[in-house]
Amino acid sequence: MTNSLPYRQDLRHCFDLVEGFDRQVLETWLDQTRDTVAALRAAVGKGTYAFLDQPDRSDDLAAIENAAKTLSKFSTVVLLGTGGSSLGARALAALADAGTGLGVKGKPRLIVAENVDPFAFERLIADLDPKTTGALIVSKSGGTAETLSQAHALLPKLADPAAQAIALTEPTDNALARLAKRYKLSTVDHPTTLGGRFSVLSAVGLIPAALLGLDIRALRKGAAMARDAALADPLSSAPAYGAALAAAFNARGVRSTVLCPYVDALAPFAQWYAQLWAESLGKGGHGTTPIRALGTVDQHSQLQLWLDGPADKLITVVARETKGAGPRYSKDALGDSSLDWLENRTMGDLLDVSWRATVETLARRGRPVRVFTLPTLDETTLGALMMHFMLETVIAAALFDVEPFDQPAVEDGKRLARAYLKGMA
């Protein structure tokens, strides 16, 4: 694997833990990714797979930055969207505020409203200042029931919707486009060939990112780095290795994949990943169930299950360099001899040894675990990680023999929900 990437994938703790699985088995599965990687490489710049082309775009940056500038005038910005229209924005917002949820100093407070819980939404709009609130309404199709419902509730509450709200949707005649016309809202085009869960590097993710002061060009640069390294050669492709690993373990009874970052700023990233993996691969009886976790929190909850429950999980730990970071504890400050192990150590030291100990304990119990290590976490790194997992998902889809870009079962549910509404007494 190339050393030019801003992350490193380590598979050492995956081998010789599950009966019949070793490096040779993985290489056999990896060999099956060759055609897929070649097809993806040939598709770059052709528009066949729109997510591959987002890192190279510059034609949309002016519209993205203008939208962010417009929204930056407000003290609060509400993003209305769900699924692929919101999860990427959440992941990027967490990078901006280091995962604290406290917002970014000097930038608008971003509220991502995804659900249609009436009690929560009524409380939200009741607490908003109608003059100092901006809105970004996101729906690729323009017909997302939850988002349209929210928009019809929020827009009449704004003092001047035409100046305060922006709609982001496909350039087609759809319900959101018509709503935008009715309220004279500015609009930004959602690429028609780009699926929602693959859209984080488009205006969908980059308008909120720019609003919060992130370097959107660096996000795309990191994604381009990961894409180019991954597609150069399947035998050195980090996403191809990850996809092969998932398929190989799935063939041996591993039915769940855990993503556990030991970084607060990556907690929403794990949620973004869960949708990407589940909705892309869960078809025709295929796929593995994504489980999102967060270290060290889940050392005190889920880890017991991973270690001593069913041996049906592939675990991915993501950790950044934290040695020496954070508060340092002196002997005098501790004032307790039972805490000698913490003397002259930092909070970052504790986090570092925690994830390392978790990985080693899992491996000792025969639980396969791979590790991503990040020298730093910035826009370039996060863009690279997002591209890695989009590619890993698409390559895994080929190994599972499923179409990664649709969600037919979900569409059935949407149609049924609308039928229920029409028939509601």
Secondary structure by P-SEA (a helix, b strand, c coil): ccccccbbbbccccccccccccaaaaaaaaaaaaaaaaaaaaaccccccccccccccccaaaaaaaaaaaaccccbbbbbbcccccaaaaaaaaaaacccccccccccbbbbbcccaaaaaaaaaaacccccbbbbbbbcccccaaaaaaaaacccccccccccbbbbccccccaaaaaaaaabbbbbbccccccccccccccaaaaaaaaacccaaaaaaaaaaaaaaaaccccccaaaaaaaaaaaaaaacccbbbbbbccccaaaaaaaaaaaaaaacccccbbbbbbbbbccccccccccccccccccbbbbbbbcccccccccccccccccccccccccccaaaaaaaaaaaaaaaaaaacbbbbbbbbccccaaaaaaaaaaaaaaaaaaaaaacccccccaaaaaaaaaaaaaaaacc
